[in-house]
Amino acid sequence: VAWEGAIKRGEPVALSQNVMMSPVSDVMATGLPPMTEDEQDDARCKSLGLLPAFLIIPRVIGFLIAWAIAHFGSNVKYVQRIAALSASDIGYLAIGAVVFSFLVALLNMYPTIYKNQVFSDKAGNLRANMQVFKINAPQQQYPYVVLEDEGTVGEYNRANRSLHHFSENAAGFVLCFLVAGMVFPLPVMVIVCIFAFARIAHQIGYAERGYGGHAFGFVLAMLCTVTMEMLVLLIAIGALGGWQF
């Protein structure tokens, strides 16, 4: 194949009308935003500091929303349902669901420690890349391979990135809404509807407006997720501890 021979000879390779790959000799030509070692160290420290905050603060807010739903909603019915389910040790199932949901969140947040050392906050649409690939040509060093981020192809890539983001986070949400629905059926239905709206807004915003355009959908979907998780935690507390909100 012509392009394979060109790579072996160290010649530039035209991948499309607007993409050219050629051997690189410095970090500015790696195809990634340039970052100094100091900037990478700062990004790592910042990410390590923010990771607990991103995991804890939303859940505090979610707990307050969940408590308000349980306290100001059909409180008597909720308490009665939890009492009826307690005989089946539902509290332990609820704890397991909360732990699993938190695990999903942690596994999704942890890679940001490294992501921020590769793509700075100013990297824009490049931050949509979930992986960075290389041309396996030992004789030459070529730019890393990243997603196209311009035009219709860029919109297509970002729309699919949003789909992957949903898939990455859906398991915990689904598990929690199945458990929470046994006690809080109406609130759970409303939260699921808001979550669906948020995910649609996330995908359209990401595809049409690029990085940052998904922020509204991201935040709203996250609030739905942590609220659902905290409703399950309330079930665990009520079933095992007898707390009646």
Phi, psi and chi 1 to 4 in degrees:
 res  aa     phi    psi   chi1   chi2   chi3   chi4
   1 VAL       -  140.3 -179.1      -      -      -
   2 ALA   -60.0  -45.1      -      -      -      -
   3 TRP   -68.8  -29.5   63.6  -93.9      -      -
   4 GLU   -66.4  -41.4  -69.5  179.8  -23.3      -
   5 GLY   -64.7  -37.4      -      -      -      -
   6 ALA   -65.1  -40.5      -      -      -      -
   7 ILE   -62.5  -44.4  -74.0  178.4      -      -
   8 LYS   -62.1  -33.7  -68.8  178.5 -180.0  178.5
   9 ARG   -85.1   -3.9  -66.2 -169.7  -61.6  -88.5
  10 GLY    77.3   25.0      -      -      -      -
  11 GLU   -96.1  153.5  -61.3  173.3   -3.0      -
  12 PRO   -58.5  146.4  -21.8   33.0      -      -
  13 VAL  -125.0  121.4  179.7      -      -      -
  14 ALA   -83.4  115.2      -      -      -      -
  15 LEU   -89.9  -29.6  -62.7 -178.7      -      -
  16 SER  -159.2 -174.7   67.6      -      -      -
  17 GLN   -65.6  -28.3  -68.4 -178.4  -13.4      -
  18 ASN  -121.2   16.1   61.0  -11.0      -      -
  19 VAL  -128.0  125.4  178.9      -      -      -
  20 MET  -128.6  131.8  178.6   71.6   72.2      -
  21 MET  -111.6  132.2  -68.3 -172.6   60.4      -
  22 SER  -143.4  159.6   58.2      -      -      -
  23 PRO   -57.0  145.3  -24.1   34.3      -      -
  24 VAL  -113.7  153.7  -60.7      -      -      -
  25 SER  -127.7   -5.5   58.2      -      -      -
  26 ASP  -149.1  168.6   57.3   59.0      -      -
  27 VAL   -66.2  -25.7   69.2      -      -      -
  28 MET   -66.1  -19.6  -63.0  -66.0  -70.6      -
  29 ALA  -107.1   18.5      -      -      -      -
  30 THR   -77.2   -9.4   61.1      -      -      -
  31 GLY    88.3   -2.0      -      -      -      -
  32 LEU  -115.7  156.0  -59.6  177.2      -      -
  33 PRO   -60.3  131.9  -20.4   31.5      -      -
  34 PRO   -66.4  133.7   24.6  -33.8      -      -
  35 MET  -139.7  132.6  -67.1 -174.7   70.7      -
  36 THR   -76.5  166.0   65.9      -      -      -
  37 GLU   -61.9  -37.1  -70.2 -173.0    5.8      -
  38 ASP   -64.1  -40.8  -71.9  -19.5      -      -
  39 GLU   -65.7  -38.1  -71.4  174.1  -28.1      -
  40 GLN   -67.1  -40.1  -71.4 -179.6  -33.9      -
  41 ASP   -63.9  -42.2  -70.5  -19.0      -      -
  42 ASP   -64.0  -40.9  -70.7  -17.0      -      -
  43 ALA   -63.9  -39.3      -      -      -      -
  44 ARG   -65.3  -45.7  179.0 -180.0  177.3   83.5
  45 CYS   -62.5  -41.8  -68.8      -      -      -
  46 LYS   -63.8  -42.6 -179.2 -179.8  178.0 -178.3
  47 SER   -65.7  -41.4  -61.2      -      -      -
  48 LEU   -63.6  -34.8  -73.2  170.5      -      -
  49 GLY   -73.2  -34.9      -      -      -      -
  50 LEU   -82.8  -22.8  -70.5  176.2      -      -
  51 LEU   -55.8  -50.6 -179.3   60.2      -      -
  52 PRO   -61.5  -36.7  -21.5   33.9      -      -
  53 ALA   -63.9  -42.6      -      -      -      -
  54 PHE   -67.2  -25.5  -85.9  117.1      -      -
  55 LEU   -87.1  -32.3  -69.2  171.2      -      -
  56 ILE   -94.6  -49.5  -65.2  172.3      -      -
  57 ILE   -58.5  -47.1  -66.8  176.1      -      -
  58 PRO   -59.2  -33.1  -25.1   36.2      -      -
  59 ARG   -74.5  -28.7  -78.0  166.6  174.1   76.3
  60 VAL   -64.9  -46.4  171.7      -      -      -
  61 ILE   -62.4  -43.8  -62.7  172.6      -      -
  62 GLY   -61.6  -37.7      -      -      -      -
  63 PHE   -64.8  -40.8 -176.5   84.2      -      -
  64 LEU   -64.6  -41.0  -66.1  175.1      -      -
  65 ILE   -65.5  -43.8  -63.4  172.8      -      -
  66 ALA   -63.6  -41.2      -      -      -      -
  67 TRP   -63.3  -41.3  176.5   84.7      -      -
  68 ALA   -62.7  -39.7      -      -      -      -
  69 ILE   -62.4  -46.3  -69.3  171.4      -      -
  70 ALA   -69.9  -36.9      -      -      -      -
  71 HIS   -80.7  -43.8 -176.7   75.0      -      -
  72 PHE   -96.7   -8.4  -63.8  107.7      -      -
  73 GLY   -85.7 -146.7      -      -      -      -
  74 SER   -78.9   70.4  -57.9      -      -      -
  75 ASN   -58.6  -44.2 -179.9  -92.6      -      -
  76 VAL   -61.7  -44.4  174.6      -      -      -
  77 LYS   -62.7  -41.5  -72.5 -176.1  178.4  180.0
  78 TYR   -62.1  -45.6  -59.2  151.2      -      -
  79 VAL   -63.7  -41.4  171.5      -      -      -
  80 GLN   -64.4  -40.5  -70.9  174.8  -15.4      -
  81 ARG   -65.8  -41.3  -72.1  169.9 -175.3  156.6
  82 ILE   -64.6  -41.7  -68.7  175.4      -      -
  83 ALA   -61.3  -40.4      -      -      -      -
  84 ALA   -67.5  -35.3      -      -      -      -
  85 LEU   -80.1  -18.2  -69.6  168.7      -      -
  86 SER   -60.5  -32.0  -64.2      -      -      -
  87 ALA   -63.7  -22.4      -      -      -      -
  88 SER   -95.8   12.7  -58.7      -      -      -
  89 ASP    57.2   39.4  -69.1  -28.4      -      -
  90 ILE   -61.3  -24.9 -171.0   67.1      -      -
  91 GLY   -58.9  -37.9      -      -      -      -
  92 TYR   -70.4  -38.4  -61.9  110.7      -      -
  93 LEU   -62.6  -40.2  174.9   63.3      -      -
  94 ALA   -64.0  -42.3      -      -      -      -
  95 ILE   -62.2  -42.8  -70.1  175.7      -      -
  96 GLY   -60.3  -40.6      -      -      -      -
  97 ALA   -65.0  -40.9      -      -      -      -
  98 VAL   -64.4  -44.5  170.5      -      -      -
  99 VAL   -61.5  -43.1  170.2      -      -      -
 100 PHE   -65.2  -42.6 -176.3   83.8      -      -
 101 SER   -62.9  -40.7 -178.6      -      -      -
 102 PHE   -65.5  -38.2 -176.5   82.5      -      -
 103 LEU   -59.1  -45.1  170.6   66.3      -      -
 104 VAL   -57.7  -44.0  171.3      -      -      -
 105 ALA   -64.6  -43.1      -      -      -      -
 106 LEU   -64.1  -45.7  175.2   60.3      -      -
 107 LEU   -63.9  -29.0  -65.9  179.9      -      -
 108 ASN   -79.9  -29.7  -86.2  -83.5      -      -
 109 MET   -85.8  -31.1  -69.7  -60.5  -59.6      -
 110 TYR   -57.5  -42.2 -177.2   75.0      -      -
 111 PRO   -61.4  -16.8  -25.2   36.2      -      -
 112 THR   -65.3  -20.9   61.0      -      -      -
 113 ILE   -59.3  -40.3  -63.0  172.9      -      -
 114 TYR   -87.6  -34.8  -51.1  102.5      -      -
 115 LYS   -57.4  -42.4  176.8  179.7 -179.5  177.7
 116 ASN   -72.1  -12.9  -68.2  -29.9      -      -
 117 GLN   -88.8  -12.6  -63.7  177.0   71.5      -
 118 VAL  -104.3  -45.2  177.9      -      -      -
 119 PHE  -117.8  112.4  -58.1  111.4      -      -
 120 SER   -72.1  173.1   69.2      -      -      -
 121 ASP   -62.1  -19.7  -66.4  -24.3      -      -
 122 LYS   -93.6    5.7  -60.5  178.0 -178.4  179.3
 123 ALA   -75.8  -12.2      -      -      -      -
 124 GLY    62.0 -132.6      -      -      -      -
 125 ASN   -65.7  -15.9  -71.9  -28.8      -      -
 126 LEU   -61.8  -23.5  -81.2  174.2      -      -
 127 ARG   -69.7   -7.9  -69.0  178.2   63.4   85.7
 128 ALA   -74.0  -13.5      -      -      -      -
 129 ASN   -71.4  124.7  -75.9  -87.7      -      -
 130 MET   -88.2  -25.2  -66.7 -177.6  -69.5      -
 131 GLN  -138.2  158.9  -67.0   94.3   22.1      -
 132 VAL  -122.5  126.3  177.1      -      -      -
 133 PHE  -106.6  163.9  -61.0   92.8      -      -
 134 LYS  -131.6  157.4   71.0  174.4 -176.4  178.8
 135 ILE   -82.8  122.1  -61.5  -66.0      -      -
 136 ASN   -82.3   74.0 -168.5   19.9      -      -
 137 ALA  -125.4   90.9      -      -      -      -
 138 PRO   -56.8  -27.0  -23.2   34.1      -      -
 139 GLN   -75.8  -22.0  -57.0  -58.6  -39.0      -
 140 GLN  -137.7  156.2  -62.9  -71.8  -16.2      -
 141 GLN  -107.2  122.8 -177.4 -178.0    0.4      -
 142 TYR  -114.0  162.1  -71.1   86.6      -      -
 143 PRO   -59.4  149.6  -21.6   32.6      -      -
 144 TYR   -62.7  155.7  -71.8  110.1      -      -
 145 VAL  -100.1  122.8  179.1      -      -      -
 146 VAL  -127.8  172.2  -64.1      -      -      -
 147 LEU   -68.4  142.5  -66.2  174.1      -      -
 148 GLU   -63.4  132.9  171.1   64.7   83.0      -
 149 ASP  -121.3   11.2   60.4    1.9      -      -
 150 GLU  -118.9  154.4  -64.8 -176.5   -2.9      -
 151 GLY    66.8 -161.1      -      -      -      -
 152 THR   -64.0  -36.1  -57.0      -      -      -
 153 VAL   -63.5  -41.2  175.5      -      -      -
 154 GLY   -63.1  -40.7      -      -      -      -
 155 GLU   -63.9  -41.2  -67.5  171.3  -16.2      -
 156 TYR   -61.3  -44.4  170.4   72.9      -      -
 157 ASN   -62.8  -42.7  -75.9  -25.6      -      -
 158 ARG   -71.4  -34.6  -69.5 -169.2  -62.1  -84.2
 159 ALA   -61.3  -41.8      -      -      -      -
 160 ASN   -71.1  -31.6  -86.1  -63.9      -      -
 161 ARG   -62.3  -39.6  176.6   65.0 -172.4   97.4
 162 SER   -64.3  -39.2  177.9      -      -      -
 163 LEU   -61.7  -43.9  172.4   60.4      -      -
 164 HIS   -63.0  -38.7  -81.6  -77.7      -      -
 165 HIS   -62.0  -40.5 -172.0  -89.7      -      -
 166 PHE   -61.7  -46.4  167.3   74.3      -      -
 167 SER   -62.1  -36.6  -59.2      -      -      -
 168 GLU   -65.2  -29.1  -66.8  162.9   -0.9      -
 169 ASN  -110.0   -7.7  -69.8  -86.6      -      -
 170 ALA   -70.6  -32.8      -      -      -      -
 171 ALA   -58.6  -46.7      -      -      -      -
 172 GLY   -65.0  -39.2      -      -      -      -
 173 PHE   -64.7  -45.8 -178.2   82.6      -      -
 174 VAL   -62.9  -45.3  171.3      -      -      -
 175 LEU   -60.5  -44.7  178.6   59.8      -      -
 176 CYS   -68.6  -37.4  -75.8      -      -      -
 177 PHE   -72.2  -26.1   97.4   64.1      -      -
 178 LEU   -68.7  -39.4  -69.6  175.3      -      -
 179 VAL   -74.1  -47.3  176.9      -      -      -
 180 ALA   -63.8  -31.8      -      -      -      -
 181 GLY   -63.9  -20.6      -      -      -      -
 182 MET   -69.9  -22.1  -68.3 -173.0  -72.9      -
 183 VAL  -114.9  -37.2  174.5      -      -      -
 184 PHE  -120.5   62.0  -53.9   99.4      -      -
 185 PRO   -60.8  -46.7   20.7  -32.1      -      -
 186 LEU   -67.6  -50.5  178.2   58.3      -      -
 187 PRO   -58.0  -37.5  -26.0   35.8      -      -
 188 VAL   -64.4  -42.3  163.8      -      -      -
 189 MET   -60.2  -42.6 -176.2  -88.8  -69.4      -
 190 VAL   -65.2  -43.3  172.4      -      -      -
 191 ILE   -64.1  -40.4  -66.4  171.5      -      -
 192 VAL   -62.4  -40.7  169.8      -      -      -
 193 CYS   -64.9  -42.1  -70.1      -      -      -
 194 ILE   -65.2  -40.1  -63.2  173.3      -      -
 195 PHE   -60.9  -43.2  179.3   82.2      -      -
 196 ALA   -61.3  -44.4      -      -      -      -
 197 PHE   -60.5  -42.6  167.8   77.4      -      -
 198 ALA   -63.6  -42.0      -      -      -      -
 199 ARG   -67.8  -36.4  -68.2  -52.8  -40.6 -175.4
 200 ILE   -65.2  -43.3  -66.6  170.8      -      -
 201 ALA   -62.9  -38.2      -      -      -      -
 202 HIS   -59.9  -47.3 -176.1  -74.6      -      -
 203 GLN   -69.2  -45.9 -171.5  168.4   57.0      -
 204 ILE   -64.7  -43.7  -66.2  174.5      -      -
 205 GLY   -63.0  -41.6      -      -      -      -
 206 TYR   -66.4  -45.7 -146.4  168.3      -      -
 207 ALA   -68.0  -46.9      -      -      -      -
 208 GLU   -81.7  -39.2  -64.0  -70.3  -23.7      -
 209 ARG  -108.4   -9.9  -64.7 -168.4  -63.9  -84.3
 210 GLY    85.6 -169.9      -      -      -      -
 211 TYR   -59.2  130.2 -173.9   78.9      -      -
 212 GLY   103.1  -30.1      -      -      -      -
 213 GLY   -71.9  -12.3      -      -      -      -
 214 HIS   -94.5   -0.6   65.1  -51.8      -      -
 215 ALA   -61.6  -44.4      -      -      -      -
 216 PHE   -58.7  -49.7  169.4   74.8      -      -
 217 GLY   -63.6  -37.4      -      -      -      -
 218 PHE   -62.6  -49.6  173.6   83.4      -      -
 219 VAL   -65.0  -43.9  172.1      -      -      -
 220 LEU   -64.6  -42.6 -172.8   57.5      -      -
 221 ALA   -65.0  -38.2      -      -      -      -
 222 MET   -64.4  -41.4  179.4  176.5   62.5      -
 223 LEU   -63.8  -38.7  -74.9  175.6      -      -
 224 CYS   -62.9  -42.5  -70.1      -      -      -
 225 THR   -64.2  -48.2  -60.7      -      -      -
 226 VAL   -71.1  -31.3  -65.1      -      -      -
 227 THR   -65.8  -42.6  -61.1      -      -      -
 228 MET   -62.0  -42.9 -165.4   74.4   76.2      -
 229 GLU   -61.5  -41.1 -174.2  180.0  -56.7      -
 230 MET   -74.1  -27.7  -67.8  -59.0  102.6      -
 231 LEU   -61.8  -39.9  -76.3  173.8      -      -
 232 VAL   -66.5  -38.3  176.8      -      -      -
 233 LEU   -62.6  -38.6 -179.3   61.7      -      -
 234 LEU   -62.7  -37.1  -70.9 -178.8      -      -
 235 ILE   -63.0  -42.9  -66.9  173.6      -      -
 236 ALA   -62.4  -44.6      -      -      -      -
 237 ILE   -65.4  -42.8  -65.1  173.2      -      -
 238 GLY   -66.9  -38.8      -      -      -      -
 239 ALA   -75.8  -37.6      -      -      -      -
 240 LEU   -96.4  -27.7  -61.4  177.1      -      -
 241 GLY  -111.0   -9.3      -      -      -      -
 242 GLY    77.3    9.6      -      -      -      -
 243 TRP   -69.7  135.4 -174.3   41.6      -      -
 244 GLN  -111.9   28.1  -60.5 -174.3    2.9      -
 245 PHE    60.9      -  -36.7  122.5      -      -
